[in-house]
Amino acid sequence: MIRLTQKEEEVMERIWNLGACTPKEVLATYDEPRPLITSISNTFQSLERKGFLGHKPQGRGYLYEPKIEKKDYGRNRLGDFVDKYFGSNYTDVVSQFVQDEKLTEAELIELLHTLISERK
């Protein structure tokens, strides 16, 4: 999956939150000072070229909708993160979550039981 720029990720995050939307609707989600509408529109075009957005006519413009789910993009980015910072060692990642108390041992055991049950 293609990696997005920081600006593209920021706009895509807003699109995922809104669902089908227009550049003007995304622009309205920004606090002042807002970026220029041309900047948002250009980002939409870039996201469409990269396969993240599709569009259909609506009135005098277009309604854009995500073609990639946030969860799928996040899963891909997580893999990149683990590769880069943990040498592709997912065990180290989970161990770090437990050590940092982001995930308790009980939660980890419950997660393993759930995953094993789903595979059967």
C-alpha positions in Angstrom: 0.0 0.0 0.0 1.2 3.5 -0.8 2.4 5.6 2.1 0.7 9.0 2.4 2.4 12.2 3.2 1.7 13.8 6.6 -0.7 16.3 4.9 -2.5 13.6 3.0 -2.9 11.5 6.2 -4.3 14.6 8.0 -6.9 15.2 5.2 -7.7 11.4 4.9 -8.3 11.2 8.7 -10.9 14.0 8.3 -12.5 12.2 5.4 -12.7 8.9 7.3 -14.4 10.8 10.2 -16.9 12.5 7.8 -17.5 9.6 5.3 -18.6 10.7 1.8 -17.8 14.4 1.6 -16.6 17.4 -0.4 -13.4 19.4 0.0 -15.4 22.3 1.4 -16.8 20.0 4.1 -13.3 18.9 5.0 -12.1 22.5 5.1 -14.9 23.3 7.6 -13.4 20.8 10.1 -10.2 22.9 10.4 -9.8 25.6 13.1 -8.7 29.1 12.0 -6.5 29.9 10.3 -7.8 27.3 7.8 -5.7 26.1 4.8 -6.7 27.3 1.4 -9.5 25.4 -0.4 -7.1 24.9 -3.3 -4.7 23.1 -1.0 -7.5 20.8 0.2 -8.7 20.2 -3.3 -5.2 19.4 -4.5 -4.8 16.9 -1.6 -8.1 15.3 -2.6 -6.8 14.9 -6.2 -3.6 13.3 -4.9 -5.5 10.9 -2.7 -7.6 9.9 -5.6 -4.6 9.3 -7.8 -3.1 7.1 -5.1 -6.4 5.1 -4.9 -7.6 6.3 -1.5 -10.6 8.2 -2.8 -13.3 7.7 -5.4 -15.8 10.4 -6.6 -19.2 10.7 -8.1 -20.9 13.8 -9.5 -23.0 15.8 -7.1 -24.6 19.0 -8.2 -21.9 21.2 -9.7 -19.1 19.3 -8.0 -18.1 15.9 -6.8 -18.8 13.8 -3.7 -15.7 11.9 -2.6 -15.7 8.7 -0.6 -12.9 6.6 0.9 -11.9 3.5 -1.1 -9.4 2.4 1.6 -10.7 1.8 5.2 -8.9 3.5 8.0 -8.3 0.1 9.7 -6.6 -1.3 6.6 -4.3 1.7 6.3 -3.5 1.6 10.0 -2.6 -2.1 9.8 -0.2 -1.4 6.9 1.4 1.5 8.8 1.7 -0.6 11.9 3.6 -3.2 9.9 6.0 -0.4 8.7 6.4 0.8 12.3 7.2 -2.7 13.6 9.7 -3.3 10.8 11.4 0.0 11.3 11.6 0.3 15.1 11.4 -3.4 16.3 13.2 -5.2 13.5 10.0 -6.9 12.4 9.7 -8.6 15.9 6.1 -8.5 16.9 6.8 -10.3 20.1 8.9 -7.4 21.2 6.0 -5.0 20.4 3.5 -7.0 22.5 6.1 -7.3 25.3 6.6 -3.6 25.3 2.8 -3.0 25.6 2.8 -5.3 28.7 5.9 -3.6 30.2 4.4 -0.2 29.6 1.1 -1.4 31.2 -0.8 -0.6 28.0 -2.0 -4.2 28.0 -2.4 -6.3 31.1 -1.4 -10.0 31.2 -5.1 -10.9 31.7 -6.0 -8.9 28.6 -3.3 -10.6 26.7 -4.4 -14.0 27.7 -8.1 -13.2 26.9 -7.0 -11.9 23.5 -5.1 -15.1 22.8 -8.1 -17.2 23.8 -10.3 -15.1 21.5 -8.0 -15.4 18.5 -7.5 -19.1 19.0 -11.3 -19.6 19.2 -11.8 -17.5 16.0 -9.4 -19.7 14.1 -11.2 -23.0 14.9 
